[in-house]
């Protein structure tokens, strides 16, 4: 009897990793059962002298099975705790009556609330990137006003978008704001 593993099961995805270890465990279990069957039928009698060995092997098999399940669940949990990055894109409509400074302050408020909301809602997110784009409806022009890139740790220590944001002053002339 030949045992083969399915290809591409060693991917970074935790589901594939769990399937890979489940395959390994199934192959080991089949091999072990065949070994026990051969050992118990060694003398071609219904009751073999090695039958007394079956109970300790069964306990060992149960122990290995429980250990494998615990290991697989630990690996699945650990791999799902990998740092995630979220990207949020926000469109801000340009009001020609407002100046660029007012629009920048609005962009900061929007970026701050988006970053806070992302960290509050999604526990596994470790970094967030918020892009605020100003869009001029009349001329169909758009330009990024600011980009906020911050880690959860940094945001928890200083939740101020002015510190973590990158400003793009060229947006003022690109979208035609005074």
LOLOFI-207285 format. One record per residue (C-alpha): residue number from 1; chain; z, x, y. Coordinates in Angstrom, 1 decimal. Layout:
N
<gukol num="NUM" chaine="A" zz="Z" xx="X" yy="Y"/>
...
//
This chain:
178
<gukol num="1" chaine="A" zz="0.0" xx="0.0" yy="0.0"/>
<gukol num="2" chaine="A" zz="-0.9" xx="1.4" yy="3.4"/>
<gukol num="3" chaine="A" zz="1.0" xx="0.7" yy="6.6"/>
<gukol num="4" chaine="A" zz="-0.8" xx="0.8" yy="9.9"/>
<gukol num="5" chaine="A" zz="0.4" xx="0.2" yy="13.4"/>
<gukol num="6" chaine="A" zz="-1.5" xx="-1.9" yy="15.9"/>
<gukol num="7" chaine="A" zz="-3.2" xx="0.2" yy="18.6"/>
<gukol num="8" chaine="A" zz="-2.2" xx="0.2" yy="22.2"/>
<gukol num="9" chaine="A" zz="1.4" xx="-0.9" yy="21.6"/>
<gukol num="10" chaine="A" zz="2.9" xx="2.1" yy="23.4"/>
<gukol num="11" chaine="A" zz="1.9" xx="0.8" yy="26.8"/>
<gukol num="12" chaine="A" zz="4.4" xx="0.8" yy="29.7"/>
<gukol num="13" chaine="A" zz="5.0" xx="-2.9" yy="29.4"/>
<gukol num="14" chaine="A" zz="8.3" xx="-3.8" yy="27.8"/>
<gukol num="15" chaine="A" zz="6.7" xx="-6.5" yy="25.7"/>
<gukol num="16" chaine="A" zz="4.4" xx="-4.0" yy="24.1"/>
<gukol num="17" chaine="A" zz="7.2" xx="-1.6" yy="23.6"/>
<gukol num="18" chaine="A" zz="9.3" xx="-4.3" yy="21.9"/>
<gukol num="19" chaine="A" zz="6.3" xx="-5.2" yy="19.7"/>
<gukol num="20" chaine="A" zz="5.9" xx="-1.6" yy="18.8"/>
<gukol num="21" chaine="A" zz="9.5" xx="-1.2" yy="17.6"/>
<gukol num="22" chaine="A" zz="9.3" xx="-4.5" yy="15.8"/>
<gukol num="23" chaine="A" zz="6.3" xx="-3.2" yy="13.9"/>
<gukol num="24" chaine="A" zz="8.2" xx="0.0" yy="13.0"/>
<gukol num="25" chaine="A" zz="11.1" xx="-2.0" yy="11.8"/>
<gukol num="26" chaine="A" zz="8.9" xx="-4.3" yy="9.7"/>
<gukol num="27" chaine="A" zz="7.2" xx="-1.3" yy="8.1"/>
<gukol num="28" chaine="A" zz="10.6" xx="0.3" yy="7.3"/>
<gukol num="29" chaine="A" zz="11.9" xx="-3.0" yy="5.9"/>
<gukol num="30" chaine="A" zz="8.9" xx="-3.5" yy="3.6"/>
<gukol num="31" chaine="A" zz="9.1" xx="0.1" yy="2.4"/>
<gukol num="32" chaine="A" zz="12.8" xx="-0.2" yy="1.8"/>
<gukol num="33" chaine="A" zz="12.4" xx="-3.5" yy="-0.1"/>
<gukol num="34" chaine="A" zz="9.7" xx="-2.0" yy="-2.3"/>
<gukol num="35" chaine="A" zz="12.0" xx="1.0" yy="-3.0"/>
<gukol num="36" chaine="A" zz="14.8" xx="-1.3" yy="-4.0"/>
<gukol num="37" chaine="A" zz="12.5" xx="-3.4" yy="-6.3"/>
<gukol num="38" chaine="A" zz="11.3" xx="-0.2" yy="-8.0"/>
<gukol num="39" chaine="A" zz="14.8" xx="1.0" yy="-8.4"/>
<gukol num="40" chaine="A" zz="16.1" xx="-2.2" yy="-9.9"/>
<gukol num="41" chaine="A" zz="13.2" xx="-2.5" yy="-12.3"/>
<gukol num="42" chaine="A" zz="13.2" xx="1.1" yy="-13.4"/>
<gukol num="43" chaine="A" zz="14.2" xx="0.3" yy="-17.0"/>
<gukol num="44" chaine="A" zz="11.9" xx="-2.8" yy="-17.2"/>
<gukol num="45" chaine="A" zz="15.0" xx="-4.9" yy="-17.9"/>
<gukol num="46" chaine="A" zz="16.2" xx="-7.8" yy="-15.9"/>
<gukol num="47" chaine="A" zz="19.4" xx="-6.0" yy="-15.0"/>
<gukol num="48" chaine="A" zz="19.0" xx="-2.4" yy="-14.1"/>
<gukol num="49" chaine="A" zz="21.7" xx="0.3" yy="-14.1"/>
<gukol num="50" chaine="A" zz="20.9" xx="0.8" yy="-10.4"/>
<gukol num="51" chaine="A" zz="21.7" xx="-2.8" yy="-9.6"/>
<gukol num="52" chaine="A" zz="25.2" xx="-1.8" yy="-8.5"/>
<gukol num="53" chaine="A" zz="23.5" xx="0.3" yy="-5.7"/>
<gukol num="54" chaine="A" zz="21.7" xx="-2.8" yy="-4.3"/>
<gukol num="55" chaine="A" zz="24.8" xx="-4.1" yy="-2.4"/>
<gukol num="56" chaine="A" zz="25.5" xx="-1.0" yy="-0.4"/>
<gukol num="57" chaine="A" zz="21.8" xx="-0.7" yy="0.4"/>
<gukol num="58" chaine="A" zz="21.7" xx="-4.4" yy="1.5"/>
<gukol num="59" chaine="A" zz="24.7" xx="-3.6" yy="3.8"/>
<gukol num="60" chaine="A" zz="22.8" xx="-0.6" yy="5.2"/>
<gukol num="61" chaine="A" zz="19.7" xx="-2.7" yy="5.7"/>
<gukol num="62" chaine="A" zz="21.7" xx="-5.3" yy="7.6"/>
<gukol num="63" chaine="A" zz="23.3" xx="-2.6" yy="9.7"/>
<gukol num="64" chaine="A" zz="20.0" xx="-1.0" yy="10.5"/>
<gukol num="65" chaine="A" zz="18.5" xx="-4.4" yy="11.3"/>
<gukol num="66" chaine="A" zz="21.3" xx="-5.3" yy="13.8"/>
<gukol num="67" chaine="A" zz="21.1" xx="-1.8" yy="15.3"/>
<gukol num="68" chaine="A" zz="17.4" xx="-2.1" yy="15.8"/>
<gukol num="69" chaine="A" zz="17.7" xx="-5.5" yy="17.4"/>
<gukol num="70" chaine="A" zz="20.4" xx="-4.2" yy="19.7"/>
<gukol num="71" chaine="A" zz="18.3" xx="-1.1" yy="20.6"/>
<gukol num="72" chaine="A" zz="15.2" xx="-3.2" yy="21.2"/>
<gukol num="73" chaine="A" zz="17.0" xx="-5.6" yy="23.5"/>
<gukol num="74" chaine="A" zz="18.6" xx="-2.7" yy="25.4"/>
<gukol num="75" chaine="A" zz="15.1" xx="-1.1" yy="25.9"/>
<gukol num="76" chaine="A" zz="13.7" xx="-4.4" yy="27.0"/>
<gukol num="77" chaine="A" zz="16.4" xx="-4.9" yy="29.6"/>
<gukol num="78" chaine="A" zz="16.3" xx="-1.3" yy="30.8"/>
<gukol num="79" chaine="A" zz="12.5" xx="-1.4" yy="31.2"/>
<gukol num="80" chaine="A" zz="12.6" xx="-4.6" yy="33.1"/>
<gukol num="81" chaine="A" zz="15.0" xx="-3.0" yy="35.6"/>
<gukol num="82" chaine="A" zz="12.4" xx="-0.7" yy="36.8"/>
<gukol num="83" chaine="A" zz="12.0" xx="-0.6" yy="40.5"/>
<gukol num="84" chaine="A" zz="9.6" xx="-3.1" yy="41.9"/>
<gukol num="85" chaine="A" zz="7.9" xx="-3.1" yy="45.3"/>
<gukol num="86" chaine="A" zz="6.9" xx="-6.3" yy="47.1"/>
<gukol num="87" chaine="A" zz="4.3" xx="-6.6" yy="49.7"/>
<gukol num="88" chaine="A" zz="4.4" xx="-9.4" yy="52.2"/>
<gukol num="89" chaine="A" zz="1.5" xx="-10.2" yy="54.7"/>
<gukol num="90" chaine="A" zz="2.2" xx="-12.3" yy="57.7"/>
<gukol num="91" chaine="A" zz="-0.3" xx="-13.6" yy="60.2"/>
<gukol num="92" chaine="A" zz="0.8" xx="-14.1" yy="63.8"/>
<gukol num="93" chaine="A" zz="-1.4" xx="-16.2" yy="66.1"/>
<gukol num="94" chaine="A" zz="-2.0" xx="-14.5" yy="69.5"/>
<gukol num="95" chaine="A" zz="-1.0" xx="-16.4" yy="72.6"/>
<gukol num="96" chaine="A" zz="-2.9" xx="-15.0" yy="75.5"/>
<gukol num="97" chaine="A" zz="-0.2" xx="-16.1" yy="77.9"/>
<gukol num="98" chaine="A" zz="2.4" xx="-13.8" yy="76.2"/>
<gukol num="99" chaine="A" zz="2.3" xx="-10.0" yy="76.6"/>
<gukol num="100" chaine="A" zz="2.1" xx="-7.5" yy="73.8"/>
<gukol num="101" chaine="A" zz="5.9" xx="-6.8" yy="74.1"/>
<gukol num="102" chaine="A" zz="6.8" xx="-10.4" yy="73.4"/>
<gukol num="103" chaine="A" zz="4.4" xx="-10.5" yy="70.4"/>
<gukol num="104" chaine="A" zz="5.9" xx="-7.3" yy="69.1"/>
<gukol num="105" chaine="A" zz="9.4" xx="-8.8" yy="69.3"/>
<gukol num="106" chaine="A" zz="8.1" xx="-11.9" yy="67.4"/>
<gukol num="107" chaine="A" zz="6.6" xx="-9.6" yy="64.8"/>
<gukol num="108" chaine="A" zz="10.0" xx="-7.8" yy="64.4"/>
<gukol num="109" chaine="A" zz="11.8" xx="-11.1" yy="63.9"/>
<gukol num="110" chaine="A" zz="9.2" xx="-12.3" yy="61.3"/>
<gukol num="111" chaine="A" zz="9.4" xx="-8.9" yy="59.5"/>
<gukol num="112" chaine="A" zz="13.1" xx="-9.0" yy="59.4"/>
<gukol num="113" chaine="A" zz="13.3" xx="-12.5" yy="58.0"/>
<gukol num="114" chaine="A" zz="10.6" xx="-11.7" yy="55.4"/>
<gukol num="115" chaine="A" zz="12.4" xx="-8.5" yy="54.2"/>
<gukol num="116" chaine="A" zz="15.8" xx="-10.2" yy="54.0"/>
<gukol num="117" chaine="A" zz="14.3" xx="-13.2" yy="52.2"/>
<gukol num="118" chaine="A" zz="12.6" xx="-11.0" yy="49.7"/>
<gukol num="119" chaine="A" zz="15.7" xx="-9.0" yy="48.9"/>
<gukol num="120" chaine="A" zz="17.8" xx="-12.2" yy="48.7"/>
<gukol num="121" chaine="A" zz="15.4" xx="-14.0" yy="46.3"/>
<gukol num="122" chaine="A" zz="14.3" xx="-11.2" yy="44.0"/>
<gukol num="123" chaine="A" zz="17.1" xx="-9.1" yy="42.6"/>
<gukol num="124" chaine="A" zz="14.8" xx="-6.6" yy="40.9"/>
<gukol num="125" chaine="A" zz="12.9" xx="-5.7" yy="44.1"/>
<gukol num="126" chaine="A" zz="13.9" xx="-2.2" yy="45.3"/>
<gukol num="127" chaine="A" zz="11.3" xx="-1.8" yy="48.1"/>
<gukol num="128" chaine="A" zz="9.6" xx="-4.2" yy="50.4"/>
<gukol num="129" chaine="A" zz="6.5" xx="-3.7" yy="52.6"/>
<gukol num="130" chaine="A" zz="5.9" xx="-6.3" yy="55.4"/>
<gukol num="131" chaine="A" zz="2.7" xx="-6.2" yy="57.4"/>
<gukol num="132" chaine="A" zz="2.5" xx="-8.4" yy="60.5"/>
<gukol num="133" chaine="A" zz="-1.0" xx="-9.0" yy="61.7"/>
<gukol num="134" chaine="A" zz="-1.9" xx="-10.5" yy="65.0"/>
<gukol num="135" chaine="A" zz="-4.9" xx="-12.8" yy="64.9"/>
<gukol num="136" chaine="A" zz="-6.9" xx="-14.0" yy="67.9"/>
<gukol num="137" chaine="A" zz="-8.4" xx="-17.4" yy="67.0"/>
<gukol num="138" chaine="A" zz="-10.9" xx="-17.5" yy="69.8"/>
<gukol num="139" chaine="A" zz="-12.6" xx="-14.2" yy="69.0"/>
<gukol num="140" chaine="A" zz="-11.8" xx="-14.0" yy="65.3"/>
<gukol num="141" chaine="A" zz="-10.2" xx="-10.6" yy="65.7"/>
<gukol num="142" chaine="A" zz="-7.1" xx="-9.3" yy="63.9"/>
<gukol num="143" chaine="A" zz="-5.0" xx="-6.1" yy="63.9"/>
<gukol num="144" chaine="A" zz="-1.8" xx="-5.0" yy="62.4"/>
<gukol num="145" chaine="A" zz="1.0" xx="-5.0" yy="64.9"/>
<gukol num="146" chaine="A" zz="3.7" xx="-3.5" yy="62.7"/>
<gukol num="147" chaine="A" zz="4.4" xx="-2.5" yy="59.2"/>
<gukol num="148" chaine="A" zz="8.0" xx="-2.5" yy="57.8"/>
<gukol num="149" chaine="A" zz="8.6" xx="-0.4" yy="54.7"/>
<gukol num="150" chaine="A" zz="12.2" xx="-0.2" yy="53.5"/>
<gukol num="151" chaine="A" zz="14.2" xx="0.2" yy="50.4"/>
<gukol num="152" chaine="A" zz="17.0" xx="-2.2" yy="49.4"/>
<gukol num="153" chaine="A" zz="19.6" xx="0.5" yy="49.9"/>
<gukol num="154" chaine="A" zz="18.4" xx="1.4" yy="53.4"/>
<gukol num="155" chaine="A" zz="18.1" xx="-2.3" yy="54.4"/>
<gukol num="156" chaine="A" zz="21.6" xx="-3.0" yy="53.2"/>
<gukol num="157" chaine="A" zz="22.9" xx="-0.1" yy="55.3"/>
<gukol num="158" chaine="A" zz="20.9" xx="-0.9" yy="58.5"/>
<gukol num="159" chaine="A" zz="19.0" xx="-4.2" yy="58.5"/>
<gukol num="160" chaine="A" zz="17.2" xx="-3.5" yy="61.7"/>
<gukol num="161" chaine="A" zz="13.4" xx="-3.6" yy="61.7"/>
<gukol num="162" chaine="A" zz="13.1" xx="-1.3" yy="64.7"/>
<gukol num="163" chaine="A" zz="14.4" xx="1.5" yy="62.6"/>
<gukol num="164" chaine="A" zz="12.2" xx="1.0" yy="59.6"/>
<gukol num="165" chaine="A" zz="9.0" xx="-0.3" yy="61.2"/>
<gukol num="166" chaine="A" zz="5.9" xx="1.5" yy="62.1"/>
<gukol num="167" chaine="A" zz="4.3" xx="0.2" yy="65.3"/>
<gukol num="168" chaine="A" zz="0.5" xx="0.1" yy="66.0"/>
<gukol num="169" chaine="A" zz="0.1" xx="0.1" yy="69.8"/>
<gukol num="170" chaine="A" zz="-3.7" xx="0.3" yy="69.4"/>
<gukol num="171" chaine="A" zz="-3.6" xx="-3.4" yy="68.3"/>
<gukol num="172" chaine="A" zz="-3.1" xx="-4.3" yy="71.9"/>
<gukol num="173" chaine="A" zz="-6.5" xx="-3.2" yy="72.9"/>
<gukol num="174" chaine="A" zz="-8.2" xx="-4.3" yy="69.6"/>
<gukol num="175" chaine="A" zz="-7.3" xx="-7.9" yy="70.0"/>
<gukol num="176" chaine="A" zz="-7.5" xx="-7.9" yy="73.8"/>
<gukol num="177" chaine="A" zz="-3.9" xx="-8.6" yy="74.9"/>
<gukol num="178" chaine="A" zz="-2.5" xx="-7.4" yy="78.2"/>
//
